Amino acid sequence: MGSSSGATAHGSLAPALFGWWSGTREGRDRLPWRSTRDPWHVLVSETMLAQTQATRVAIRFPTMIERFPTPGSCAEAPLGEVLRYWAGLGYNRRAVALHSTARAIVERHGGSVPRTLDELVTLPGVGPYTARAILAFAFGRDVGVVDTNVGRVLARAVAGTALGARPAQELADSLVPPGRGREWNLAVMDFGSLVCTARAPGCASCALAAVGACVWRAAASGASPDPAFGSAAVTTRQAPFAGSDREGRGRLVRAACVAPIAPDQVATAAGWPDDQGRATRVARDLVAEGLLVEGADGTLRLP
């Protein structure tokens, strides 16, 4: 992008974004995890939100926090109980990772979530995104938190070109207004979720475009190719869930949450009553990953 347009867009970005957010945040702040500054609660919410819709997480998050209010309470619980509280949220490996993370926090950090990026990313299940989310949302640190929505806003409004993970992170860090890390990241996330969406961005009513704070729109009134597409860091596609092994895995874990699964019921529980071989293969994978335990008689149970 040219230096003059870039400087104009950059300088107008924060006032325009915060102005938009001031009229929008009230509704978003009703999401149950938005009011917490507890680092463990932030970690739990980010783990839940990673691959589950916010509307579903909003229903389940209070129950999860009530049962596991601290890393110690989660670490002390059997993995099977964590899986029961997780059931229905999908990607049960996240529950396993959360349980492992809780144990690591207890064993390595005396039950307190660490406060540095280097320590956070060594926890099982905590990657760079979740670590920075904890730093920003719990500890108020001035770091950029780059999820899909943020990456899309940065690519379109600030860079005007597709961004990889590293440049997106560097750009996000450089834009955080001093002392406003928590608010800034929430505002950018909300903007990407509600306005600068992937398939139908609201450019006509965009607060950033209105003041020339979107490089993509200012460059060619949106006629140039969308820089948010074609970047692995911003846009990802997932295979259909219906009929997949993932669907069968979820069915087996949910069934085990209710009662042990007898060997002759595995195929039915997986949703493939006519494909015993596939059900057995998926069940063995779950056992190998520690999500289920197989008894001497072949019965499958939660760990």
C-alpha positions in Angstrom: 0.0 0.0 0.0 1.1 3.5 -0.6 2.6 5.5 2.2 0.0 8.3 2.3 -3.1 6.1 2.1 -1.5 3.7 4.6 -0.8 6.5 7.1 -4.3 7.8 6.8 -5.9 4.4 7.3 -3.6 3.5 10.1 -4.2 6.8 12.0 -8.0 6.5 11.6 -8.3 2.9 12.5 -8.4 2.9 16.3 -10.8 5.9 16.7 -13.1 4.4 14.1 -13.0 0.9 15.5 -13.5 2.1 19.1 -16.3 4.4 18.0 -18.1 1.4 16.4 -17.5 -0.8 19.3 -18.9 1.6 21.9 -22.3 1.1 20.3 -22.0 -2.7 19.9 -20.1 -4.1 22.9 -23.1 -4.1 25.3 -24.7 -7.0 23.5 -21.4 -8.9 23.1 -20.5 -8.3 26.7 -23.5 -10.5 27.7 -21.5 -13.5 26.6 -20.6 -15.2 29.9 -16.8 -15.2 29.5 -16.5 -11.6 28.6 -16.8 -10.3 32.2 -14.1 -12.5 33.6 -10.4 -11.6 34.2 -9.7 -15.0 35.8 -6.9 -16.5 33.6 -8.1 -20.1 34.1 -11.7 -19.1 33.1 -10.2 -17.3 30.0 -8.2 -20.5 29.2 -11.4 -22.6 29.5 -13.4 -20.3 27.3 -10.8 -20.1 24.6 -10.5 -23.9 24.6 -14.2 -24.2 24.2 -14.5 -21.5 21.6 -11.7 -22.9 19.4 -14.0 -25.1 17.3 -17.5 -24.6 18.7 -20.0 -21.8 18.0 -20.2 -19.0 20.6 -23.9 -19.6 21.0 -23.3 -23.2 22.1 -20.4 -22.2 24.3 -22.5 -19.5 26.0 -24.8 -22.2 27.3 -22.2 -24.6 28.5 -19.5 -22.3 29.8 -21.1 -21.4 33.1 -21.7 -25.1 33.9 -18.1 -26.0 33.1 -16.7 -23.2 35.3 -19.1 -24.1 38.1 -17.8 -27.6 38.1 -14.1 -26.8 37.4 -13.6 -23.3 38.8 -9.8 -23.7 39.2 -7.0 -25.7 37.5 -6.8 -27.8 40.7 -10.4 -28.8 40.5 -10.0 -29.9 36.9 -6.7 -31.7 37.6 -8.2 -33.6 40.5 -11.2 -34.8 38.5 -11.0 -38.0 36.4 -10.7 -37.4 32.7 -14.0 -39.2 32.2 -15.8 -36.5 34.3 -14.3 -33.7 32.2 -15.5 -35.5 29.1 -19.0 -35.8 30.5 -19.1 -32.1 31.0 -17.7 -31.6 27.6 -20.0 -34.0 25.8 -21.8 -32.4 22.8 -19.2 -29.7 22.2 -17.3 -31.7 19.6 -13.5 -32.4 19.2 -13.2 -34.2 22.5 -9.4 -34.0 22.3 -9.8 -30.5 23.5 -11.3 -31.8 26.8 -8.3 -34.1 27.1 -5.9 -31.1 26.4 -7.8 -29.0 29.0 -7.4 -31.7 31.6 -3.7 -32.1 30.8 -3.2 -28.4 30.9 -4.8 -28.2 34.4 -2.5 -30.9 35.6 0.5 -29.2 34.2 -0.5 -25.9 35.8 -0.8 -27.6 39.2 2.5 -29.6 38.8 4.6 -26.8 37.3 3.1 -23.6 38.6 1.5 -24.4 41.9 -2.0 -24.2 40.5 -1.7 -20.7 39.2 -1.9 -20.0 35.4 1.5 -18.5 34.4 1.8 -14.9 33.3 4.4 -15.1 30.5 4.1 -16.1 26.9 7.1 -18.5 27.1 5.5 -20.4 30.1 2.0 -20.4 28.6 3.0 -22.0 25.3 4.7 -24.9 27.1 1.4 -26.0 28.6 -0.2 -28.9 26.7 -3.0 -27.7 24.5 -2.0 -24.0 24.8 -0.7 -22.6 21.5 0.4 -19.0 20.6 -3.2 -17.8 20.1 -4.6 -19.1 23.4 -1.5 -17.9 25.3 -1.9 -14.3 23.9 -5.6 -14.4 24.6 -4.8 -15.2 28.3 -2.3 -12.4 28.4 -4.6 -9.8 26.9 -8.0 -10.8 28.4 -6.9 -11.9 31.8 -3.8 -9.9 32.5 -4.5 -6.9 30.3 -1.2 -7.1 28.4 -0.7 -5.2 25.2 -0.3 -8.1 22.8 -2.2 -8.8 19.6 -4.6 -11.8 19.6 -5.0 -13.2 16.1 -7.8 -15.5 15.4 -9.6 -16.0 12.0 -11.7 -12.9 12.4 -8.8 -10.7 13.4 -6.6 -12.0 10.6 -9.3 -11.1 8.1 -9.6 -7.6 9.4 -5.9 -7.1 9.3 -5.6 -8.4 5.8 -8.3 -6.2 4.4 -8.3 -3.0 6.4 -4.6 -2.6 7.4 -2.4 -4.6 5.0 -4.6 -4.7 1.9 -3.0 -8.0 1.0 -3.2 -11.6 2.3 -1.2 -12.2 5.4 0.7 -15.3 6.7 0.7 -16.1 10.4 3.9 -14.4 11.3 3.3 -11.0 9.6 -0.3 -11.0 10.9 1.0 -11.5 14.4 3.6 -8.8 14.0 1.1 -6.4 12.6 -1.5 -7.1 15.3 1.1 -6.5 18.0 2.1 -3.2 16.5 -1.5 -1.9 16.4 -2.5 -2.4 20.1 -3.0 1.0 21.7 -0.9 1.3 24.8 -2.8 0.2 27.9 -5.8 -1.0 26.0 -4.8 -4.5 25.0 -8.0 -6.2 26.3 -10.5 -3.7 24.8 -8.6 -3.5 21.5 -8.5 -7.2 20.9 -12.2 -7.7 21.8 -13.1 -4.8 19.5 -11.2 -6.2 16.5 -12.6 -9.7 17.1 -16.2 -8.4 17.3 -15.7 -6.3 14.2 -14.5 -9.3 12.2 -17.3 -11.4 13.6 -20.1 -9.0 12.9 -19.1 -6.6 10.1 -15.9 -7.7 8.3 -17.2 -11.2 7.8 -15.7 -13.8 5.4 -18.4 -14.2 2.8 -20.5 -11.0 3.0 -18.6 -8.1 4.5 -20.7 -5.2 5.4 -18.6 -2.7 3.5 -21.6 -0.4 2.7 -22.1 0.4 6.4 -18.5 -0.2 7.6 -17.2 2.4 10.1 -13.7 1.9 9.0 -14.4 2.4 5.3 -16.4 5.5 6.1 -13.3 7.3 7.3 -10.8 5.8 4.9 -9.4 3.4 7.5 -9.8 0.3 5.3 -6.9 0.0 2.8 -8.8 -2.6 0.7 -11.8 -0.4 0.2 -9.8 2.8 -0.3 -7.6 1.3 -2.9 -10.3 0.4 -5.4 -13.7 0.7 -3.7 -13.6 -3.0 -3.1 -13.1 -3.9 -6.8 -9.7 -5.5 -6.2 -9.5 -9.1 -5.2 -10.4 -9.7 -1.6 -7.0 -10.1 0.3 -8.7 -12.1 3.0 -9.1 -15.1 0.7 -6.3 -17.5 -0.4 -4.3 -17.1 2.8 -4.0 -20.2 5.0 -3.6 -17.9 8.0 -7.0 -16.3 7.4 -9.2 -18.7 5.6 -9.5 -22.5 6.2 -11.9 -25.1 5.0 -12.9 -28.2 6.8 -14.2 -31.5 5.5 -18.0 -32.1 6.0 -18.9 -33.4 9.4 -21.9 -35.6 8.5 -20.8 -39.1 7.7 -17.2 -38.5 8.8 -15.1 -40.5 11.3 -15.4 -37.4 13.6 -19.1 -37.9 13.8 -18.7 -41.5 14.8 -16.1 -40.6 17.3 -18.4 -38.1 18.9 -21.2 -40.6 19.0 -19.1 -43.2 20.8 -17.9 -40.7 23.4 -21.4 -39.4 24.1 -22.7 -43.0 24.4 -19.9 -43.8 26.9 -20.9 -40.8 28.9 -24.3 -42.5 29.5 -23.2 -46.1 30.0 -20.4 -48.5 29.1 -20.6 -49.8 25.5 -20.7 -53.5 25.1 -18.7 -55.0 22.2 -21.8 -55.9 20.2 -23.1 -52.3 20.5 -20.1 -50.4 19.3 -21.3 -50.2 15.6 -24.7 -49.1 16.6 -23.4 -46.5 19.1 -21.1 -45.1 16.4 -24.1 -44.7 14.0 -22.8 -47.4 11.6 -24.8 -50.5 12.5 -23.9 -52.1 9.2 -20.2 -51.3 9.3 -18.6 -53.1 12.2 -15.1 -52.8 10.8 -15.2 -49.0 10.6 -16.7 -48.7 14.1 -14.1 -50.9 15.5 -11.3 -49.0 13.9 -12.6 -45.7 15.2 -13.1 -47.1 18.7 -9.5 -48.4 18.7 -8.3 -44.9 17.8 -10.3 -43.5 20.7 -8.7 -46.0 23.1 -5.2 -45.3 21.8 -5.8 -41.6 22.4 -7.0 -42.1 25.9 -10.6 -40.9 25.2 -12.0 -44.4 26.0 -10.8 -47.4 28.0 -11.3 -51.0 26.9 -12.0 -53.6 29.5 -10.9 -57.2 29.4 -14.3 -58.1 28.0 -14.1 -55.5 25.3 -16.5 -53.1 26.9 -15.7 -49.4 26.3 -15.8 -46.9 29.1 -14.8 -43.4 29.9 -11.3 -43.2 31.5 
